[in-house]
């Protein structure tokens, strides 16, 4: 796993974190199921930290969804910001 491309920072992530991310990546790439099915089963292919982050952002999104105006988010890393809350809300 190339940690520079994935956003993992050796100063903020332990060796165990980095090892876990590598195992998750290998599980995802070696799985024989279709890409869409992998994405639908995302908890199977992610860490507890990632799921917690997703749920926190969704809770923030729920607080602002009924406010008039436009939500603009700048500078997200790999599109993983509040936008994902709006995707979930539409389903």
Number of C-alpha atoms within 10 A of each C-alpha: 13 9 12 9 8 10 10 16 12 12 7 8 11 12 11 9 14 17 13 14 19 15 15 16 14 13 14 18 13 9 11 9 10 9 12 9 9 16 12 10 11 13 12 12 18 17 15 9 9 12 13 11 14 16 14 14 18 20 13 12 20 13 9 11 14 8 8 7 8 7 12 7 10 8 7 10 8 8 11 12 18 19 17 15 20 15 10 10 12 6 5
